[in-house]
Amino acid sequence: MKPKILIIEDNEQNLYMISYLLENNNYEVIKAYNGKDGIELAIEHNPDAVILDIQLPEMDGYEVARELRKIEILKDVLIIVFTSYAMVGDKEKALASGADGYIDKPIDTDSFISQLEGYLLKKKSFDD
């Protein structure tokens, strides 16, 4: 069974690139363009991981991460923040909001899958 990854990203190019990388590495991809839809799709599909942009319409990624953590079936879902924010303290802010990891934009297409899989393995070994 393919691992399910929910991508919450409003930029079409980023969404396409991440989806392409994931699908070519045997992941099932679910897409949302804003936080509200992302939360609904997360509840509906219970993904293995959520890749979450911070700059989103309606509600930012920090708020989305906090909301996902409040939902019982999603309280342990892996959340990876994916952002171009480069300010000091942003990574800490993302982790404090409930994220498990942080990947900078622009992504390195050669290492993105291994970064994601590293987080997935770490989460799995922690859960076991």
N, C-alpha and C positions, 0 to 999 in steps of 0.2 A: 504494500500500500504506500502510495506516494505521501510524503509529508506535506501538509497544507500550510501555505504561507499567505497571510493577509497583508497586502500592501495598502497603506493609507497614504496617498500622495496625490497632490493636485496638479503637479506638473506632468503633462502628457509625455514628454521626452524621457523624464526620469522613470516614470511608470513603465513605459515601453521597455527601456533598457533593463530595469530590474526584473521585469516579467520574463523577458527574453533569456536572461542569464539563469533564472530559476527554472523555467520550463525546460531549458536545454540540459539541466542537471537533475531532471526527474523529480521536480517539485510541482505540486498542484498550486496554482496561483488564483487568489481571489483579490479583486481590486475594488478600492473605494477612493473617491475623489475628495471626500471631506470626513471630518471626525464623526459626525452624527451617523452617516451611512456606515462608516467603519465599525462603530460600536454595534449597530444592528447586524451587520454581516458577521462580526465576531461571535455574537450570541447565536446566530443561526448556524454557523459552520464550525464553531469551536476549533480554531486553527491551532497548529503546533507552534506557530510564531506569528508575531505581528511586526512588520517593518513600518515604522511610523515617522512621517515627516513632522517637524515642529511647526513650520509656517503653513497653516491650513486655514481655509475659510471657515467661518462660523465659530469654531473652537480650536484653540491651538493644540499641538501634540502633547504638551504637558497635561492639559485638562483631559484629553482623551485617555492618556495613560492612567491618570487618577481614577477616571470613571471605569475603565476596564478592571482595575484592581478591586473595585467595589462589587463587581458581579461575581457571585459565588463560582459559577462554572469557569470563569476566566481569571480567577485570582492568582493562578499559578502559570498562566500563559506567558511564554517568552516574549518580551517586548524589546525590540531593538530600535532605538532612535536613530534616524537617518537625517542628517541636517548639514546645512552649509554654515550654520552659526559657528563662529570662530572666536567668540568672546571667552575670556577667562571665566570659569565657573559654570559655563553652559553644560558641560558634561555632568558635573555634580548636580546641577538643577534637574537634568533629565533623569538621573538615577534616583534623586529624591522624589520625583513624581511617580516612580514605580517602574521605570525602565530597568532592564537587566543589562543592557549594553548600548554602545554608541558607535556608529560608523559615520565618518566624515564624508561630505560631498565635496567635490565630485568623487564618486567611488572609483576605486581601482578595479577595473573589470577582471584583472588577473587574480586578485586576492579576495574579491567580494564573497564568493561562495565559501572559501576556506574560513573567512572571518565568521560568516553566518554559522557554518557547521561547528566551529569552535564554541560558539555560544550555545548551540543546540546540544552538543556533547556535554558541556559544563552543566547545563540545566538538567539533562537526563541523569548524569551521575549524581547530582545533588538530590534529585527526586527519588533515586533508587535506594 
